[in-house]
Amino acid sequence: MKKFVGLVVSAVAVIGLSSCGGDDGGTGSGSGSGDAQKVIDALVSSASETDVTIDEACVADVVNKLGEADLALVVDNLAGLVDGSVDMTTLDISDEGIATLESTFDCAVGS
């Protein structure tokens, strides 16, 4: 649970610390994109290593709502997000992307 929550909290930390987002404006990368699948797999894997039950369809829906620029930022920093070494305040995720990532919490079914 700690690792999954850490990844999600890292993503959500941008919400409280970011005052402006990137110029994304996209509506999503499309279902099944390679980059989206990398993020989905990382969240599902992280949750499976913990006591968190995660709704995989929910995670896929959330990740597939990310705009291309936001998704690229998450993928480019995925290893650091998972291990906690990335300072999320340095990522230029759009406001829409931040709101989308925040909704990942809704995918955690238990603790």
N, C-alpha and C positions, 0 to 999 in steps of 0.2 A: 504494500500500500504506500509506503514511504516514497518509493521511487516513482510510482504513478502520480501521486499527489505532488511530488516535487516537479515533475514535468509539467503538469497542469498549472501548478502555482507559478512556475517560472513564466509560463505563457501569460497568465493573468497578471503577473507583476507589472507587465507593460501597461496595463489599464490604469493603475494608480500612479505610475511614474512618467507616462508619456503624455505630453500635451499636444503633440501633433503627429499625424501619421504620414505614411508614404502616399504617393500618388498612384493608388491602385485602381479603384473604381470598377474592377471586374466583378462579375457575378459568380465566378467559380471556375475551377479548372476542368470540370467535367468528371463524371464518374469513371473510375478505373484508370486514371492517369498514373503513370509510374511514380511521379513525385508524391501524389496523394496517397498512393498505396504504401510508400515508405513511411509516411507519417502515421497512417492507420496501423501499420504493422508495429511501429515503435510503441504506440500507445497501448495496443493490445498485448504486446509482449511484456511491457512494463507492468501492466495490470495483472497479467497471469503469474508474475513472480511475487505477487503480494496477495493480500486477503481481499482485494477489491474485485468485485464482479462487474464486468463492463459489458455494455450492450454494444456489440461490434457494429451493428447496423446504424446505431446512433452515432458512433465515432465516424463511420464512413460518411454519413450525411453531413456531419459538422465539417469534416476535413474537405469534403467536396464543395462546400460553400465558400471556401477561401478563394480569394482572387489569385491570379497567377503570381503577382509580385509578392504577396504575403506568403503564399505557399513556397515560393522559391527561398524566401528568407528563412522560413522554418526548416526546410530541407537542408539548406546550406549550413545551418547551425544545429542540426538534429542531434549529433553526437554530444555536443556541449549542453544542449537542453536536457538530454537524458542523464548525463553525469553531473549536471549542475555547474559546469565550468563556464557557461556562457552568461554574460551580463545582459539580461534582456533589455535593459534600458538603452543599450547601444543599437538595438534593432529598430528599423524604421517601418514598423508594421502599421498599416492603415487603421483608422478608427473602426471601420467595418470588420477588418481582420481581428482586431482585439475583441470586439463583441462576439464574433464567431468563435474564437478560441475560448472565450469565457464560457460559452455554452457547452463545452466539453465536460464540465462538472455534471451536467444533467445526464451524462452517459454512465456515470459511476452508480451502480445499482446498490452496492453495499460496502461495508468496510471491515 
